[in-house]
Amino acid sequence: QVQLVESGGGLVQAGGSLRLSCAAPTLMFSLYSVGWYRQAPGKQRELVGVITAGGGTNYADSVKGRFTVSRDNAQRTVNLQMNYLKPEDTAVYYCYANRASVGYWGQGTQVTIAS
């Protein structure tokens, strides 16, 4: 059974930083695109950033220049470094892994930015 386990969420002041991590110990990790989505209250889940198996990245316009997705295939982890956080970044953040239309989700971790 594939499990994605997130960690690193919490409460931080606006302008601060947080780093989220997601471990996928049972996944053929290097073959997957992996990344992060988020869902704020009353809103649809949206892409934050993704890194492909080849190392290419794609980000939502709202986080470009502030957030960085990285992966460690040996450790089977994907990280999200979030800088210059804003109150509108408050959401539940979900780790996601995808290959050939088969996708897996983590359980989510809460990120709250205080103004």
Buried (B, 14 or more C-beta within 10 A) or exposed (E): EBEBBBBBBEEBEBEEEBEBBBBBEEBEBEEBBBBBBBBBEEEEBEBBBBBBBEEEEBBBEEBEEBBBBBBEBEEBBBBBBBBEBBEEBBBBBBBBBBBEEEEBBBEBBEBBBEE
